[in-house]
Amino acid sequence: MKIISSVGAKGGSGKSSVALLTAWELAKNHKSKVALIDADVQGTAASAKIMN
């Protein structure tokens, strides 16, 4: 299992978007299951499970 994190201190900097697109591409291009957990207090991407 590998963990990739997207971190930024300022709100509205695109962390959730980067995390969501990275998870999507990993699931699509590597044919693997990816779990995305948005731990931001705003929860923009919410919790999502992306399947291949």
PyMOL commands that set and color helices and strands:
alter all, ss='L'
color gray80, all
select helices_A, chain A and resi 15-30
alter helices_A, ss='H'
color red, helices_A
select strands_A, chain A and resi 34-37+47-50
alter strands_A, ss='S'
color yellow, strands_A
deselect
rebuild
show_as cartoon
